[in-house]
Amino acid sequence: MLIRDITYLWKGWGGKLNLASGMCRLRIYDLTKAARKGIAHLRPIIVIVSDIPESKMSVRSCAGHIATMVTKDFHIDPHRMLWIEHYPLKSYGEKNERIIPETFEAVEFVWQEDKAIKPIWRILKTPLLDEIKKLLNKDC
């Protein structure tokens, strides 16, 4: 079940310079709220972050910082969370003839003192990719 669908603003660092601040689309799903009795999920919280054109920073460039802030802001146990970065389809070129396809990547972090570090990205493949797309299509 979708529990949040917002534009999430994260603060950077560097005081007044606010380096690496940005925004993204943030969707949080809690599978325990829609699960049938008897079904247990190892990672029932699915967090999907997507780049948005209004942001000057990509979610990939600040992955650990954003994950740390989201888990704190929404009281999420990072060990029960699946973190997914979504990169929407983009077109570019003189007549938008060039296409960068939509991608979904799962990101694994090392959690040290409640901070996400050492991200490792992997492209989502079926069947997990199909399940994530189903979640997104339910809420469109």
ZAMARGU-4260 file (C-alpha; in steps of 0.2 Angstrom, whole numbers, plus 5000, padded with zeros to 4 digits):
<rodrens>
0) 5000/5000/5000 | 5006/5017/4995 | 5009/5028/5011 | 5018/5043/5004 | 5020/5051/4987
5) 5028/5068/4988 | 5041/5079/4981 | 5055/5077/4994 | 5067/5091/4997 | 5084/5086/5005
10) 5096/5098/5013 | 5114/5098/5008 | 5129/5103/5018 | 5141/5118/5018 | 5130/5130/5029
15) 5124/5144/5019 | 5130/5137/5002 | 5119/5122/5005 | 5129/5111/4994 | 5121/5095/4986
20) 5103/5100/4991 | 5090/5095/4979 | 5073/5087/4977 | 5066/5071/4970 | 5049/5061/4969
25) 5048/5050/4984 | 5036/5035/4985 | 5035/5024/5001 | 5025/5008/5001 | 5022/4997/5016
30) 5018/4980/5011 | 5012/4975/5028 | 4997/4986/5026 | 4991/4976/5011 | 4997/4959/5015
35) 4986/4944/5017 | 4987/4935/5033 | 5001/4923/5034 | 5012/4932/5021 | 5028/4939/5029
40) 5040/4951/5020 | 5059/4952/5024 | 5059/4970/5017 | 5041/4976/5019 | 5045/4995/5016
45) 5049/4999/4998 | 5056/5016/4995 | 5056/5023/4977 | 5065/5039/4973 | 5065/5047/4956
50) 5074/5061/4948 | 5064/5076/4944 | 5068/5090/4931 | 5067/5104/4944 | 5081/5097/4954
55) 5099/5102/4951 | 5105/5086/4959 | 5102/5068/4954 | 5097/5055/4967 | 5111/5044/4962
60) 5124/5058/4966 | 5117/5059/4984 | 5111/5042/4987 | 5118/5039/5004 | 5113/5056/5010
65) 5095/5055/5004 | 5093/5037/5011 | 5100/5043/5028 | 5088/5058/5028 | 5072/5048/5022
70) 5075/5034/5035 | 5076/5047/5049 | 5062/5058/5043 | 5050/5044/5041 | 5056/5032/5055
75) 5060/5018/5043 | 5071/5003/5049 | 5084/5003/5035 | 5086/4984/5037 | 5068/4981/5033
80) 5068/4993/5018 | 5071/4990/4999 | 5078/5006/4991 | 5075/5008/4973 | 5081/5023/4962
85) 5070/5026/4947 | 5076/5035/4932 | 5062/5040/4920 | 5063/5039/4901 | 5072/5055/4894
90) 5073/5061/4876 | 5086/5073/4870 | 5093/5080/4854 | 5087/5093/4841 | 5071/5084/4839
95) 5071/5073/4854 | 5076/5059/4843 | 5088/5051/4856 | 5081/5041/4870 | 5088/5036/4887
100) 5077/5022/4893 | 5068/5021/4909 | 5078/5011/4922 | 5075/5005/4940 | 5090/5001/4951
105) 5090/4993/4968 | 5103/5001/4980 | 5111/4992/4994 | 5120/5002/5008 | 5131/4998/5022
110) 5123/5006/5038 | 5135/5013/5050 | 5129/5023/5065 | 5112/5026/5056 | 5120/5033/5040
115) 5119/5025/5023 | 5137/5023/5016 | 5145/5013/5002 | 5130/5011/4990 | 5130/4997/4977
120) 5118/4998/4963 | 5111/4984/4953 | 5098/4985/4939 | 5082/4977/4943 | 5077/4962/4933
125) 5061/4952/4932 | 5052/4946/4942 | 5056/4960/4955 | 5055/4973/4941 | 5038/4967/4936
130) 5032/4968/4954 | 5038/4986/4956 | 5030/4992/4940 | 5014/4984/4946 | 5015/4994/4962
135) 5018/5010/4952 | 5004/5007/4940 | 4991/5004/4954 | 4995/5022/4960 | 4995/5031/4943
</rodrens>
